[in-house]
Amino acid sequence: MRNIKFFDTTLRDGEQSAGVNLNLQEKLEIARQLERLRVDIIEAGFPASSKGDFEAVKQIAETVRTCSVTGLSRSVRSDIDAAWEALKGGAEPRLHLFIATSPIHMVHKLRMTPEQVIEAAVEAVKYAKRFFPIVQWSAEDACRSELPFLAKIVAEVIKAGASVINIPDTVGYITPKEYGEIFLYLQNNVQNIENVSLSAHCHDDLGMAVVNSLSAIEHGATQVECTINGIGERAGNAALEEIAVALHIRKDYYQVETRLNLQEIKRTSNLVSKLTGVVVPPNKAVVGKNAFAHESGIHQDGVLKEKTTYEIISPELVGVPSNSMVLGKHSGRHALRNRVEELGYTLSDEEINQLFVRFKELADKKKDITDDDLIALIFEEKFDHFKDFYQLSSIQVQYGTNQIPTAVVVLKDGKGNEIQEAATGSGSVEALYNTLERCFQTEVTLLDYRIESVGGGRDALAQVFVKVRVRDVETSGRGTAQDVLEASAKAYINAMNRVFMIEAMRAENEKVATS
């Protein structure tokens, strides 16, 4: 059987989702989990785009040892140099070069002739081969390119030293039949194409990213590029979990193998969802919470008699446990550490001690602590890297059907100074957010507000996700607490701290650039 390589671009293309801003620690955690999932290649970012992206790619390359780590680069020497500096410490450094090849892109964006585009591509590949053992070359907007020109430029970059040729459906335009035909055309019209790997990269603007990727595999592709949960700009990318499980369940049809550890799929999906704030729809294939739920009486009866009557995918295949261990107030630090490790998280002794304090506080209020509760606490503790910014000290909200909702908030800044404000609103959350806006003394546009429970029951934790815009920065935040309003306040503050961190990094980059 052919082996299909999985090129995961969650940390690059996925992070381009509107409102998603991952910090270094969050990117490292996702990269480690992708390594446990056993993807073949991790695209860690675009090193030349910013100092933050450069540092993230560098640290991921130096941390991950069983996957190849790559970075994106335009066909210019400065980008290639930056990528090499970031990636040279990796176990198998590779470069992902791209240039647009469609008439609409060459005329309106690049303002280059086809001959100039070929020249730039060839020069970039030759230069990159001085450093990188593996160079992947992508024809941006390949699916709206003229096939004779596409074949011509692919032939030239192969001569120049490209090892992987990627054919992206950049705007999610093509159909499965047409996409497969492009791969066949290139195999029939490009000399030496049998010496390189062909890769598929599909976007989901017309809802065909996964089926297009599968079509590419049917027609000769040996690498597929995708993201966890299908996140990405606009309508997103092809969902890794859907492609992987389709290839496994229908191995009889596709006749291919992968090296993925499918039991890590659900855990990876949960991690990416929590850190990005992009909620997985309940009916999402493979990883949605309803993916293995049966409500119809006929379905329930069938599953109870024989699971395969209605379940073509077993929950255990993708890491959905049939039961969960429950911890309580009498559980000790050792039991907590064991469960944290079983859930796939690595915490330092200090982080375990801090988590244990939070765990005991919650256990005094809540009889049973489920895995979902524990994961929520881990995220709250492990990924709060804003101690130098603003922290919530206290909130008080007054609400009644016959009175105006009023909120009082006390914050502490990174220097320990207290900020106290009060405001009203048409509802409790609006009063709370109007108060916080006064605390920060800046205009904040709330773009999205979502609340969901962690688990069930009256004592369930509340988890709130918000998306905000401040000046020209758009980002998201999350907060968890037993009280809905406390969780709402934490999410808003988390988002604002991300804004201030982004602005501080921009100021530092500008300072470095001018010095």
TIDREN-244117 format. One line per field, with one value per residue (C-alpha): residue number from 1; x, y, z. Coordinates in nm, 3 decimals. Last residue first. Layout:
resi = [NUM, ...] $
xx = [X, ...] $
yy = [Y, ...] $
zz = [Z, ...] $
This chain:
resi = [515, 514, 513, 512, 511, 510, 509, 508, 507, 506, 505, 504, 503, 502, 501, 500, 499, 498, 497, 496, 495, 494, 493, 492, 491, 490, 489, 488, 487, 486, 485, 484, 483, 482, 481, 480, 479, 478, 477, 476, 475, 474, 473, 472, 471, 470, 469, 468, 467, 466, 465, 464, 463, 462, 461, 460, 459, 458, 457, 456, 455, 454, 453, 452, 451, 450, 449, 448, 447, 446, 445, 444, 443, 442, 441, 440, 439, 438, 437, 436, 435, 434, 433, 432, 431, 430, 429, 428, 427, 426, 425, 424, 423, 422, 421, 420, 419, 418, 417, 416, 415, 414, 413, 412, 411, 410, 409, 408, 407, 406, 405, 404, 403, 402, 401, 400, 399, 398, 397, 396, 395, 394, 393, 392, 391, 390, 389, 388, 387, 386, 385, 384, 383, 382, 381, 380, 379, 378, 377, 376, 375, 374, 373, 372, 371, 370, 369, 368, 367, 366, 365, 364, 363, 362, 361, 360, 359, 358, 357, 356, 355, 354, 353, 352, 351, 350, 349, 348, 347, 346, 345, 344, 343, 342, 341, 340, 339, 338, 337, 336, 335, 334, 333, 332, 331, 330, 329, 328, 327, 326, 325, 324, 323, 322, 321, 320, 319, 318, 317, 316, 315, 314, 313, 312, 311, 310, 309, 308, 307, 306, 305, 304, 303, 302, 301, 300, 299, 298, 297, 296, 295, 294, 293, 292, 291, 290, 289, 288, 287, 286, 285, 284, 283, 282, 281, 280, 279, 278, 277, 276, 275, 274, 273, 272, 271, 270, 269, 268, 267, 266, 265, 264, 263, 262, 261, 260, 259, 258, 257, 256, 255, 254, 253, 252, 251, 250, 249, 248, 247, 246, 245, 244, 243, 242, 241, 240, 239, 238, 237, 236, 235, 234, 233, 232, 231, 230, 229, 228, 227, 226, 225, 224, 223, 222, 221, 220, 219, 218, 217, 216, 215, 214, 213, 212, 211, 210, 209, 208, 207, 206, 205, 204, 203, 202, 201, 200, 199, 198, 197, 196, 195, 194, 193, 192, 191, 190, 189, 188, 187, 186, 185, 184, 183, 182, 181, 180, 179, 178, 177, 176, 175, 174, 173, 172, 171, 170, 169, 168, 167, 166, 165, 164, 163, 162, 161, 160, 159, 158, 157, 156, 155, 154, 153, 152, 151, 150, 149, 148, 147, 146, 145, 144, 143, 142, 141, 140, 139, 138, 137, 136, 135, 134, 133, 132, 131, 130, 129, 128, 127, 126, 125, 124, 123, 122, 121, 120, 119, 118, 117, 116, 115, 114, 113, 112, 111, 110, 109, 108, 107, 106, 105, 104, 103, 102, 101, 100, 99, 98, 97, 96, 95, 94, 93, 92, 91, 90, 89, 88, 87, 86, 85, 84, 83, 82, 81, 80, 79, 78, 77, 76, 75, 74, 73, 72, 71, 70, 69, 68, 67, 66, 65, 64, 63, 62, 61, 60, 59, 58, 57, 56, 55, 54, 53, 52, 51, 50, 49, 48, 47, 46, 45, 44, 43, 42, 41, 40, 39, 38, 37, 36, 35, 34, 33, 32, 31, 30, 29, 28, 27, 26, 25, 24, 23, 22, 21, 20, 19, 18, 17, 16, 15, 14, 13, 12, 11, 10, 9, 8, 7, 6, 5, 4, 3, 2, 1] $
xx = [1.742, 1.429, 1.341, 1.414, 1.183, 0.915, 0.937, 0.914, 0.607, 0.445, 0.519, 0.360, 0.055, 0.014, 0.052, -0.204, -0.454, -0.393, -0.457, -0.785, -0.896, -0.813, -0.997, -1.311, -1.291, -1.235, -1.537, -1.764, -1.640, -1.718, -2.062, -2.139, -2.036, -1.865, -1.568, -1.391, -1.266, -1.168, -1.038, -1.035, -0.851, -0.894, -0.636, -0.684, -0.820, -0.957, -1.169, -1.312, -1.401, -1.539, -1.548, -1.714, -1.693, -1.932, -1.857, -2.136, -2.293, -2.651, -2.569, -2.378, -2.025, -1.842, -2.129, -2.126, -2.117, -2.049, -1.988, -1.880, -1.769, -1.748, -1.606, -1.381, -1.317, -1.036, -1.011, -0.928, -1.133, -1.411, -1.435, -1.452, -1.754, -1.934, -1.856, -2.015, -2.323, -2.357, -2.328, -2.593, -2.842, -2.945, -2.627, -2.483, -2.132, -1.883, -1.504, -1.215, -0.849, -0.602, -0.225, -0.028, 0.236, 0.092, -0.253, -0.514, -0.884, -1.191, -1.531, -1.870, -2.170, -2.519, -2.836, -3.114, -3.397, -3.743, -3.646, -3.350, -2.975, -2.681, -2.337, -2.027, -1.689, -1.355, -0.980, -0.963, -0.612, -0.454, -0.109, 0.217, 0.044, -0.072, 0.046, -0.273, -0.226, -0.137, -0.381, -0.707, -0.631, -0.563, -0.882, -1.092, -0.921, -1.013, -1.376, -1.392, -1.228, -1.497, -1.473, -1.751, -1.911, -1.870, -1.814, -1.539, -1.404, -1.362, -1.133, -0.948, -0.885, -0.770, -0.513, -0.410, -0.363, -0.114, 0.078, 0.067, 0.195, 0.485, 0.572, 0.570, 0.273, 0.260, -0.091, -0.207, -0.526, -0.343, -0.080, -0.346, -0.504, -0.175, -0.103, -0.447, -0.412, -0.072, -0.206, -0.478, -0.845, -1.069, -1.245, -1.345, -1.206, -1.416, -1.257, -1.432, -1.615, -1.643, -1.343, -1.335, -0.983, -1.046, -1.079, -1.243, -1.557, -1.601, -1.650, -1.908, -2.160, -2.520, -2.554, -2.188, -2.280, -2.483, -2.785, -2.752, -2.665, -2.978, -3.213, -3.058, -3.092, -3.459, -3.527, -3.364, -3.135, -2.795, -2.482, -2.144, -2.076, -2.298, -2.003, -1.837, -1.500, -1.552, -1.788, -1.906, -2.266, -2.196, -2.002, -1.643, -1.595, -1.313, -1.169, -0.819, -0.679, -0.992, -1.066, -0.705, -0.685, -1.021, -0.932, -0.596, -0.761, -1.022, -0.758, -0.505, -0.654, -0.586, -0.210, -0.112, 0.146, -0.067, -0.167, -0.327, -0.558, -0.826, -1.118, -1.044, -0.883, -1.231, -1.236, -0.872, -0.867, -1.195, -1.056, -0.752, -0.944, -1.205, -0.948, -0.730, -1.014, -0.958, -0.911, -1.132, -1.439, -1.255, -0.915, -0.842, -0.991, -1.069, -1.103, -0.726, -0.575, -0.490, -0.223, -0.223, 0.084, 0.112, -0.103, -0.160, -0.517, -0.700, -0.504, -0.614, -0.976, -0.942, -0.821, -1.113, -1.356, -1.211, -1.205, -1.546, -1.763, -1.765, -1.521, -1.349, -0.985, -0.764, -0.391, -0.288, 0.072, 0.264, 0.593, 0.885, 1.083, 0.778, 0.750, 1.067, 0.917, 0.584, 0.295, 0.130, 0.182, 0.082, -0.238, -0.328, -0.289, -0.499, -0.763, -0.809, -0.893, -1.144, -1.330, -1.330, -1.460, -1.248, -1.303, -1.184, -0.984, -0.632, -0.700, -0.334, -0.116, 0.197, 0.512, 0.759, 1.132, 1.215, 1.570, 1.591, 1.490, 1.175, 1.119, 1.134, 0.895, 0.641, 0.667, 0.588, 0.308, 0.135, 0.177, 0.016, -0.258, -0.367, -0.405, -0.733, -0.661, -0.301, -0.408, -0.062, 0.172, 0.356, 0.717, 0.844, 1.217, 1.384, 1.756, 1.736, 2.034, 2.175, 1.849, 1.673, 1.877, 1.791, 1.423, 1.411, 1.583, 1.344, 1.036, 1.151, 1.235, 0.905, 0.715, 0.914, 0.823, 0.456, 0.469, 0.464, 0.219, 0.227, -0.125, -0.336, -0.167, 0.002, -0.290, -0.565, -0.353, -0.300, 0.056, 0.111, 0.440, 0.521, 0.810, 0.764, 1.106, 1.233, 1.428, 1.446, 1.533, 1.503, 1.781, 1.803, 1.438, 1.436, 1.762, 1.665, 1.323, 1.475, 1.718, 1.437, 1.224, 1.517, 1.589, 1.246, 1.004, 0.772, 0.833, 0.628, 0.789, 0.860, 0.899, 0.960, 0.814, 0.984, 1.203, 0.976, 1.139, 1.404, 1.169, 0.892, 1.128, 1.239, 0.887, 0.760, 1.053, 1.004, 0.627, 0.684, 0.945, 0.702, 0.622, 0.965, 0.914, 0.574, 0.437, 0.482, 0.399, 0.417, 0.511, 0.455, 0.165, 0.221, -0.078, 0.177, 0.376, 0.058, 0.018, 0.367, 0.296, -0.032, 0.151, 0.427, 0.171, -0.001, 0.328, 0.423, 0.094, -0.198, -0.408, -0.732, -0.975, -1.029, -0.874, -0.513, -0.406, -0.523, -0.296, 0.012, -0.026, -0.297, -0.083, -0.050, 0.120, 0.000, 0.198, 0.017, 0.191, 0.105, 0.000] $
yy = [5.071, 5.135, 4.767, 4.676, 4.950, 4.852, 4.490, 4.599, 4.814, 4.522, 4.290, 4.537, 4.569, 4.190, 4.166, 4.444, 4.271, 3.935, 4.099, 4.233, 3.884, 3.736, 4.022, 3.951, 3.576, 3.631, 3.864, 3.614, 3.328, 3.542, 3.618, 3.252, 3.139, 2.803, 2.949, 2.932, 3.212, 3.246, 3.521, 3.607, 3.856, 4.143, 4.423, 4.738, 4.957, 4.700, 4.426, 4.152, 3.781, 3.611, 3.253, 3.157, 2.827, 2.767, 2.484, 2.243, 2.254, 2.226, 1.917, 1.861, 1.867, 2.193, 2.425, 2.659, 3.033, 3.232, 3.603, 3.745, 4.074, 4.286, 4.620, 4.778, 5.151, 5.218, 5.316, 4.961, 4.991, 5.175, 4.887, 4.651, 4.836, 4.829, 4.456, 4.388, 4.600, 4.423, 4.085, 4.171, 4.317, 4.659, 4.805, 4.989, 5.089, 5.067, 5.098, 4.994, 4.966, 4.826, 4.855, 4.532, 4.619, 4.385, 4.542, 4.444, 4.466, 4.551, 4.542, 4.684, 4.596, 4.742, 4.602, 4.865, 4.769, 4.609, 4.264, 4.258, 4.255, 4.368, 4.249, 4.237, 4.149, 4.084, 4.070, 3.995, 4.005, 4.251, 4.241, 4.095, 3.774, 3.729, 3.379, 3.193, 2.876, 2.623, 2.726, 2.793, 2.523, 2.269, 2.371, 2.316, 1.980, 1.879, 1.974, 1.778, 1.477, 1.485, 1.631, 1.489, 1.660, 2.022, 2.310, 2.162, 1.981, 2.318, 2.454, 2.122, 2.129, 2.493, 2.405, 2.092, 2.296, 2.522, 2.220, 2.052, 2.374, 2.391, 2.026, 2.087, 1.984, 1.755, 1.693, 1.375, 1.293, 1.003, 1.252, 1.469, 1.155, 1.044, 1.393, 1.409, 1.064, 1.166, 1.497, 1.323, 1.245, 1.304, 1.603, 1.393, 1.250, 1.077, 0.851, 0.864, 0.595, 0.483, 0.699, 0.898, 0.843, 0.832, 0.454, 0.431, 0.604, 0.323, 0.446, 0.275, 0.302, 0.238, -0.140, -0.174, -0.146, -0.471, -0.526, -0.202, -0.018, -0.143, -0.051, 0.294, 0.351, 0.249, 0.466, 0.766, 0.954, 0.799, 0.995, 0.898, 1.211, 1.419, 1.573, 1.657, 1.489, 1.237, 1.449, 1.777, 1.752, 1.927, 2.208, 2.235, 2.573, 2.796, 2.948, 2.889, 2.723, 2.524, 2.408, 2.311, 2.107, 1.937, 1.835, 1.697, 1.490, 1.361, 1.262, 1.097, 0.749, 0.784, 0.749, 0.855, 0.659, 0.646, 0.365, 0.351, 0.115, 0.382, 0.138, -0.138, 0.124, 0.275, 0.305, 0.413, 0.655, 0.809, 0.837, 1.032, 1.257, 1.349, 1.405, 1.629, 1.865, 2.031, 2.402, 2.685, 2.875, 3.211, 3.156, 2.826, 2.562, 2.214, 2.066, 2.008, 2.139, 1.993, 1.925, 1.587, 1.404, 1.108, 1.252, 1.006, 1.038, 0.868, 1.085, 1.396, 1.279, 1.239, 1.598, 1.716, 1.525, 1.694, 2.047, 2.030, 2.266, 2.542, 2.767, 2.464, 2.509, 2.234, 2.157, 1.844, 1.722, 1.539, 1.381, 1.404, 1.163, 1.049, 1.408, 1.347, 1.502, 1.675, 1.602, 1.275, 1.314, 1.680, 1.598, 1.320, 1.556, 1.821, 1.556, 1.475, 1.838, 1.853, 1.544, 1.667, 2.016, 2.333, 2.671, 2.642, 2.966, 2.825, 2.489, 2.414, 2.190, 2.115, 1.976, 1.810, 1.754, 2.081, 2.084, 2.332, 2.063, 2.005, 2.384, 2.385, 2.094, 2.250, 2.579, 2.411, 2.191, 2.495, 2.686, 2.403, 2.373, 2.736, 2.830, 2.853, 2.533, 2.636, 2.936, 2.939, 2.696, 2.544, 2.424, 2.195, 2.202, 1.916, 1.912, 2.285, 2.519, 2.558, 2.408, 2.734, 2.930, 2.688, 2.689, 3.069, 3.110, 2.863, 3.035, 3.385, 3.279, 3.098, 3.405, 3.633, 3.415, 3.421, 3.803, 3.981, 4.219, 3.997, 4.079, 4.181, 4.014, 3.712, 3.652, 3.662, 3.464, 3.183, 3.087, 3.240, 3.179, 2.946, 2.798, 2.554, 2.480, 2.168, 2.100, 1.735, 1.714, 2.092, 2.328, 2.482, 2.587, 2.946, 3.060, 2.875, 3.044, 3.390, 3.326, 3.195, 3.503, 3.735, 3.545, 3.596, 3.333, 3.370, 3.142, 2.913, 2.713, 2.344, 2.098, 1.729, 1.509, 1.285, 1.553, 1.844, 2.088, 2.263, 2.307, 2.425, 2.679, 2.820, 2.832, 3.019, 3.261, 3.347, 3.388, 3.632, 3.831, 3.869, 3.756, 3.614, 3.295, 3.200, 2.934, 2.588, 2.375, 2.038, 1.742, 1.368, 1.379, 1.140, 1.231, 1.255, 1.498, 1.696, 1.710, 1.852, 2.110, 2.211, 2.268, 2.463, 2.686, 2.757, 2.846, 3.081, 3.270, 3.180, 3.453, 3.342, 3.628, 3.548, 3.212, 3.269, 3.038, 2.745, 2.836, 2.845, 2.653, 2.424, 2.347, 1.971, 1.784, 1.424, 1.176, 0.902, 0.565, 0.360, 0.000] $
zz = [1.567, 1.357, 1.305, 1.668, 1.796, 1.547, 1.663, 2.029, 1.956, 1.773, 2.064, 2.309, 2.084, 2.072, 2.450, 2.507, 2.279, 2.448, 2.786, 2.645, 2.540, 2.880, 3.052, 2.844, 2.912, 3.285, 3.309, 3.134, 3.357, 3.664, 3.519, 3.453, 3.801, 3.826, 3.644, 3.308, 3.083, 2.720, 2.496, 2.127, 1.909, 1.666, 1.675, 1.466, 1.750, 1.992, 1.839, 2.056, 2.038, 2.344, 2.470, 2.799, 2.987, 3.275, 3.516, 3.595, 3.944, 3.820, 3.616, 3.295, 3.156, 3.094, 3.012, 2.716, 2.666, 2.353, 2.295, 1.960, 1.808, 2.125, 2.014, 2.278, 2.319, 2.562, 2.926, 3.038, 3.357, 3.171, 2.923, 3.221, 3.355, 3.020, 3.007, 3.345, 3.271, 2.936, 3.107, 3.367, 3.121, 2.984, 3.123, 3.419, 3.521, 3.808, 3.822, 4.044, 3.939, 4.190, 4.149, 4.185, 3.926, 3.663, 3.697, 3.951, 3.869, 4.082, 3.914, 4.014, 3.798, 3.779, 3.621, 3.625, 3.855, 3.829, 3.698, 3.934, 3.893, 4.103, 3.994, 4.211, 4.073, 4.240, 4.189, 3.816, 3.672, 3.429, 3.267, 3.400, 3.506, 3.148, 3.071, 3.163, 2.960, 3.227, 3.501, 3.316, 3.061, 3.334, 3.519, 3.204, 3.149, 3.505, 3.458, 3.131, 3.299, 3.568, 3.918, 4.138, 4.439, 4.331, 4.574, 4.791, 4.484, 4.307, 4.577, 4.591, 4.214, 4.225, 4.493, 4.302, 3.984, 4.161, 4.289, 3.948, 3.783, 4.030, 3.972, 3.596, 3.384, 3.082, 2.949, 2.772, 2.963, 3.125, 3.246, 3.414, 3.564, 3.717, 3.855, 4.019, 4.174, 4.316, 4.451, 4.647, 4.588, 4.889, 4.729, 4.428, 4.107, 3.841, 3.582, 3.247, 3.055, 2.694, 2.617, 2.289, 2.156, 1.781, 1.753, 2.097, 1.966, 1.709, 1.355, 1.128, 1.411, 1.301, 1.271, 1.373, 1.739, 1.747, 1.971, 2.168, 1.848, 1.672, 1.957, 1.985, 1.610, 1.610, 1.912, 1.743, 1.980, 1.907, 1.997, 1.849, 1.639, 1.870, 2.060, 1.728, 1.668, 1.382, 1.167, 1.317, 1.441, 1.772, 1.599, 1.731, 1.902, 1.782, 2.101, 1.964, 2.276, 2.365, 2.011, 1.944, 2.265, 2.210, 1.855, 1.967, 2.241, 1.995, 1.739, 1.974, 1.925, 1.553, 1.599, 1.247, 1.046, 0.734, 0.498, 0.152, -0.038, -0.093, -0.125, 0.128, 0.351, 0.381, 0.761, 0.775, 0.482, 0.599, 0.954, 0.838, 0.598, 0.861, 1.137, 0.921, 0.832, 0.493, 0.544, 0.669, 0.550, 0.548, 0.708, 0.872, 1.100, 0.964, 1.313, 1.310, 0.989, 0.649, 0.391, 0.215, 0.089, -0.149, -0.428, -0.712, -0.836, -0.549, -0.305, -0.496, -0.479, -0.102, -0.077, -0.293, -0.068, 0.240, 0.098, -0.072, 0.134, -0.129, 0.059, 0.216, 0.129, -0.010, -0.002, -0.193, -0.226, -0.497, -0.394, -0.633, -0.853, -1.053, -1.176, -1.379, -1.695, -1.651, -1.889, -1.781, -1.406, -1.430, -1.616, -1.369, -1.075, -1.251, -1.334, -0.966, -0.897, -1.183, -1.056, -0.695, -0.784, -0.772, -0.608, -0.248, -0.275, -0.252, -0.413, -0.361, -0.580, -0.377, -0.539, -0.303, -0.358, -0.538, -0.678, -0.968, -1.218, -1.011, -1.012, -1.393, -1.447, -1.209, -1.400, -1.733, -1.599, -1.446, -1.773, -1.971, -1.704, -1.702, -1.336, -1.146, -0.950, -0.884, -0.676, -0.515, -0.689, -0.396, -0.372, -0.099, -0.040, 0.150, 0.234, 0.316, 0.308, -0.044, -0.169, -0.073, -0.330, -0.610, -0.511, -0.498, -0.837, -0.998, -0.857, -0.950, -1.307, -1.349, -1.224, -1.456, -1.754, -1.656, -1.650, -1.318, -1.155, -0.846, -0.729, -1.029, -1.327, -1.167, -0.930, -1.194, -1.442, -1.186, -1.085, -0.741, -0.562, -0.274, -0.081, 0.210, 0.356, 0.531, 0.847, 0.956, 1.326, 1.361, 1.468, 1.120, 1.130, 1.256, 1.095, 0.778, 0.766, 0.808, 0.521, 0.298, 0.369, 0.293, -0.029, -0.185, -0.317, -0.020, 0.273, 0.495, 0.774, 0.823, 1.107, 1.032, 1.301, 1.561, 1.724, 1.815, 2.059, 1.846, 1.551, 1.786, 1.944, 1.609, 1.462, 1.770, 1.768, 1.400, 1.447, 1.732, 1.540, 1.252, 0.896, 0.812, 1.014, 0.863, 1.096, 1.248, 0.945, 1.116, 0.896, 0.941, 1.187, 1.474, 1.693, 1.976, 1.757, 1.694, 2.073, 2.114, 1.842, 2.012, 2.341, 2.168, 1.996, 2.328, 2.496, 2.212, 2.203, 1.979, 1.820, 1.655, 1.583, 1.216, 1.125, 1.013, 1.296, 1.087, 0.795, 1.018, 1.345, 1.206, 0.900, 0.942, 0.659, 0.674, 0.466, 0.276, 0.244, -0.062, 0.000] $
